[in-house]
Amino acid sequence: MNKRPLKVFLCHASSDKPAVRILYKRLVDDKVNAWLDVENLVAGQNWQVAIPEAIRNSDVVVVCLSEKSINKEGYVQREIKFALDIADEKPEGTIFIIPARLENCKVPERLSLYHWVELFREDGYDKLMRALSARAEKIGVIKPVLGSRKKNLFFQPPNNSRKVIFGAVISVGLIAALVIGIVSFFDNSIKDSIPTQTAVSTTPVLVPASETQAKTEISPTATETNTPTATFTPSVTPTFTVTATPTPFGFEIISISAVAYRGGKAGAEIKTQPGAVCALGYILPTGGLSGAAGTGPDTADQNGICSWEWTISRFTNPGWGNIYIEAGGKNESYPIEIR
């Protein structure tokens, strides 16, 4: 056996770069020698020479597909054409090109000959790993090692699940609005029946948090609206205040939603130091900070895992938002497309 890992080239459109970066990191963690332009090209290197050479030297080419990439003109189409030309030189039955759908989109006709994987499905990444393992075994190189993280990269719940979730949220919201309205009515009635008294000014007393407690705040909170917007211009940047001493461990992404649908769910999962204070803020396409349940502070479990899951309101404007994560002294943001 050749003591080298499987070489995998990640063909993609620039608009899918955030999602493909996550795929790249996951493959590297699972002992695959993945090739991604932003990670492997060296400053000053002629990319028009280096990319075709990397494709030719690869054992597998994973073609990442989305609604944007299949309709995009440019160099990505040349990459696909070059990979198809190399595939024609391979023996019949060779696993060389693997179309990988990042979302529910049409597979281009010239790639439809090859069985594809759907990375937005619950078992999508596992199927990709099985194909890569089969190719590695065939050519006698080191097989990928699937890690213990079973949560999929870009999994979105099926449409019927989203409808059930949305229906439940609307029902709870209507009940809450009714209760608030009744309480407000009686409160105003009681106030009207009480004689007016001179207000007494008091000085607020600030109570410091205990030294043994770690509190995380996200401020401010914006309301999701349906005002049309053409571009994503963040007007609010979430501020995370952590009173606990941050660890130098930082964090790594296990999974994060790159695309989410109105009425559906989005989520993120990270690995950091056990017991570390973590926080997540979701910036709406309108630029405001969402107060959706499921975002905000969290504490890493004994394995160092922090996870969040929240519902995207069906009234949210479509467009690009941001997911901000802070843990272990590290703060990063990741784009998310709302459809």
C-alpha positions in Angstrom: 0.0 0.0 0.0 1.2 3.5 -0.8 1.6 5.3 2.5 -0.1 8.5 1.4 -3.6 9.9 2.0 -6.2 10.1 -0.8 -5.9 13.3 -2.9 -9.2 15.1 -3.4 -9.7 18.3 -5.5 -12.6 20.5 -4.4 -14.1 22.1 -7.5 -16.5 24.9 -6.7 -17.8 28.4 -7.5 -16.5 31.3 -5.5 -20.0 32.0 -4.2 -19.9 28.7 -2.4 -16.5 29.3 -0.8 -17.8 29.5 2.9 -19.6 26.1 2.6 -16.7 24.5 0.8 -14.2 25.7 3.4 -16.2 23.7 6.0 -16.1 20.6 3.8 -12.4 21.1 3.3 -11.7 21.2 7.0 -13.9 18.2 7.7 -12.1 16.2 5.0 -8.7 17.1 6.4 -9.8 16.1 9.9 -10.8 12.7 8.4 -7.3 12.1 7.0 -8.0 13.2 3.4 -5.4 15.3 1.4 -8.0 17.8 0.2 -7.0 20.6 -2.3 -8.7 24.0 -2.0 -7.4 27.0 -3.9 -7.4 29.4 -0.9 -5.6 26.9 1.3 -3.1 25.4 -1.2 -2.1 28.1 -3.6 1.1 29.8 -2.7 1.5 33.6 -3.1 3.0 34.4 -6.5 2.0 31.0 -7.9 0.3 31.0 -11.4 -3.1 29.7 -10.5 -4.1 29.0 -14.1 -1.2 26.5 -14.2 -1.5 25.2 -10.6 -5.2 24.4 -10.7 -5.2 22.1 -13.8 -2.1 20.4 -12.4 -3.8 19.8 -9.1 -6.8 18.3 -10.9 -4.6 16.0 -12.9 -2.7 14.8 -9.8 -5.8 14.2 -7.8 -7.3 10.8 -7.1 -10.9 12.2 -6.9 -12.5 15.5 -8.0 -15.5 16.5 -5.9 -17.6 19.0 -7.8 -19.6 21.1 -5.4 -23.0 22.2 -6.8 -25.5 24.8 -5.8 -28.2 26.9 -7.5 -25.6 29.7 -8.0 -22.7 27.5 -9.2 -24.7 25.6 -11.9 -25.7 28.9 -13.5 -22.4 30.7 -13.0 -20.2 31.5 -16.0 -16.4 31.6 -15.5 -13.5 29.5 -14.5 -15.5 27.0 -12.5 -16.9 25.7 -15.8 -13.4 25.3 -17.2 -12.5 23.3 -14.1 -15.4 21.0 -14.6 -14.6 20.5 -18.3 -11.0 19.8 -17.5 -12.0 17.2 -14.8 -14.3 15.5 -17.3 -11.5 15.3 -19.9 -9.3 13.7 -17.3 -12.1 11.3 -16.4 -12.3 10.2 -20.0 -8.7 8.9 -19.7 -9.6 6.7 -16.7 -10.6 3.0 -17.0 -14.3 2.4 -17.1 -15.9 2.3 -13.7 -13.3 4.4 -12.0 -14.5 6.7 -9.2 -12.9 10.0 -10.2 -15.7 12.6 -10.4 -18.2 12.9 -7.6 -20.9 15.6 -7.9 -21.8 16.9 -4.4 -25.0 18.9 -4.0 -24.6 21.5 -1.3 -28.4 22.2 -1.5 -31.4 21.0 -3.5 -30.4 22.0 -7.0 -30.4 20.6 -10.5 -27.3 18.5 -11.5 -25.9 19.7 -14.9 -26.5 17.3 -17.7 -22.8 16.7 -18.3 -22.4 15.6 -14.7 -25.7 13.6 -14.4 -23.9 10.5 -15.7 -22.2 10.2 -12.3 -24.1 9.3 -9.2 -24.0 12.3 -6.8 -24.1 12.8 -3.1 -26.3 15.3 -1.3 -24.4 17.0 1.5 -27.6 18.7 2.7 -29.1 15.3 3.6 -28.6 13.7 7.0 -26.4 10.9 5.6 -24.8 12.9 2.8 -21.3 13.2 4.2 -21.2 9.5 5.2 -22.0 8.6 1.6 -19.2 10.8 0.3 -16.8 9.1 2.8 -17.8 5.7 1.6 -17.1 6.7 -2.0 -13.7 8.1 -1.1 -12.9 5.0 0.9 -13.7 2.8 -2.1 -11.5 4.8 -4.4 -8.6 4.7 -1.8 -8.9 1.0 -1.5 -8.9 0.6 -5.3 -5.7 2.5 -5.8 -4.0 1.3 -2.7 -3.6 4.4 -0.6 -4.5 5.2 3.0 -8.3 5.2 3.4 -10.1 8.1 5.0 -11.0 7.8 8.7 -14.5 9.0 9.5 -14.3 10.9 12.8 -16.7 10.5 15.7 -18.7 13.6 14.7 -21.8 12.3 13.2 -23.7 15.5 12.7 -23.9 16.4 9.0 -22.4 19.5 7.5 -25.3 21.3 5.8 -28.4 19.2 6.9 -31.7 21.0 6.6 -34.9 19.4 7.9 -37.5 18.2 5.3 -40.3 20.5 4.2 -43.0 18.8 6.3 -40.8 19.2 9.4 -40.5 22.9 8.7 -44.2 23.2 8.4 -44.9 21.4 11.7 -42.3 23.5 13.5 -43.6 26.8 12.0 -47.2 25.8 12.9 -46.2 25.2 16.5 -44.3 28.5 16.7 -47.3 30.4 15.3 -49.7 28.7 17.8 -47.4 29.6 20.8 -47.0 33.1 19.5 -50.8 33.7 19.2 -51.4 32.3 22.7 -48.6 34.5 24.1 -50.1 37.6 22.4 -53.6 36.9 23.8 -52.2 36.5 27.3 -50.2 39.7 27.1 -53.2 41.6 25.8 -55.4 40.4 28.6 -52.8 41.2 31.3 -52.2 44.7 29.7 -55.9 45.5 29.7 -56.4 44.7 33.4 -53.1 46.4 34.4 -54.3 49.6 32.7 -57.7 49.4 34.3 -56.1 49.0 37.8 -53.8 52.0 37.1 -56.7 54.2 36.1 -58.5 53.5 39.4 -55.5 54.5 41.6 -55.0 58.2 42.4 -52.0 59.8 40.8 -49.0 60.1 43.2 -45.8 61.9 43.0 -43.1 59.6 41.6 -40.2 58.9 43.9 -36.8 58.9 42.2 -34.5 56.0 43.1 -30.9 55.4 42.3 -30.3 52.1 40.6 -28.0 49.8 42.5 -25.5 47.8 40.4 -25.0 44.3 41.9 -21.7 42.8 40.7 -21.8 39.2 39.4 -20.3 36.5 41.6 -16.7 35.8 40.9 -17.6 32.1 40.4 -20.3 32.9 37.8 -19.7 33.4 34.1 -22.4 35.5 32.3 -22.7 36.1 28.6 -24.8 38.9 27.1 -25.8 39.6 23.6 -27.1 43.2 23.0 -29.1 44.6 21.4 -32.0 42.6 20.0 -33.6 43.6 16.7 -37.1 42.5 15.5 -37.3 40.6 12.2 -39.2 42.6 9.6 -40.3 42.0 6.0 -38.9 45.2 4.6 -37.3 44.4 1.2 -33.6 44.7 1.0 -31.2 44.3 -1.9 -27.9 43.8 -0.1 -26.7 42.7 3.3 -25.3 45.6 5.3 -24.9 44.7 9.0 -26.0 47.6 11.1 -25.6 45.8 14.4 -22.5 43.9 15.5 -23.2 41.5 18.4 -21.1 42.2 21.5 -20.2 39.3 23.7 -19.2 40.1 27.2 -17.7 37.1 29.0 -16.7 37.6 32.6 -14.9 34.2 32.8 -11.3 34.1 31.9 -11.2 33.0 28.2 -9.1 30.0 27.4 -6.5 30.0 24.6 -8.1 26.9 23.2 -10.3 28.7 20.7 -12.8 26.5 18.9 -13.3 24.5 15.7 -16.4 24.2 13.6 -18.1 20.8 13.6 -21.1 21.8 11.5 -22.8 25.1 10.6 -25.7 26.1 8.3 -24.5 27.8 5.1 -28.0 27.9 3.7 -31.3 28.1 5.6 -34.9 28.4 4.5 -37.6 30.7 5.9 -39.8 28.6 8.2 -36.9 26.1 8.5 -34.1 25.7 11.0 -30.5 26.8 11.2 -27.8 25.5 13.5 -24.2 25.4 14.5 -22.0 23.0 16.5 -18.4 23.7 17.7 -15.8 21.9 19.7 -13.9 23.9 22.4 -12.5 23.3 25.9 -14.9 21.5 28.2 -16.8 23.9 30.4 -15.9 26.9 28.2 -18.5 29.7 27.9 -19.7 30.0 24.3 -22.0 32.5 22.5 -23.7 32.7 19.1 -25.4 35.7 17.5 -27.4 35.5 14.3 -27.4 38.7 12.2 -30.5 39.0 9.9 -30.2 39.9 6.3 -31.6 43.3 7.2 -28.6 43.9 9.5 -30.3 43.5 12.9 -29.4 41.0 15.6 -32.0 38.3 15.9 -33.4 37.3 19.3 -34.5 33.9 18.1 -34.7 31.2 20.8 -31.8 28.9 20.5 -29.2 31.6 19.9 -27.2 33.3 22.6 -24.9 31.9 25.4 -24.1 28.2 26.0 -21.6 26.2 28.0 -19.5 23.4 26.5 -20.3 19.9 27.8 -17.7 17.5 29.2 -16.6 16.7 25.6 -16.2 20.4 24.8 -19.3 20.5 22.5 -21.5 23.6 22.2 -24.5 23.5 19.9 -27.2 25.9 18.8 -30.4 25.4 16.8 -33.0 28.1 16.0 -36.0 28.6 13.7 -35.8 31.1 10.8 -39.0 33.1 10.8 -41.0 32.8 7.6 -41.2 36.7 7.6 -37.4 37.1 7.4 -36.1 38.8 4.3 -34.2 36.5 2.0 -30.5 37.4 1.5 -27.2 37.1 3.3 -26.9 37.2 7.1 -24.0 36.3 9.4 -23.5 33.9 12.3 -21.1 35.2 15.0 -19.5 32.7 17.4 -17.3 33.3 20.4 -15.7 30.6 22.5 -12.3 30.1 24.1 -11.1 33.6 23.4 -11.8 33.3 19.7 -14.5 35.3 17.7 -15.4 34.4 14.1 -18.2 35.2 11.7 -19.7 32.9 9.0 -22.1 33.9 6.2 -25.5 32.2 5.9 -27.8 32.6 3.0 -31.6 32.8 3.8 -33.9 31.6 1.1 
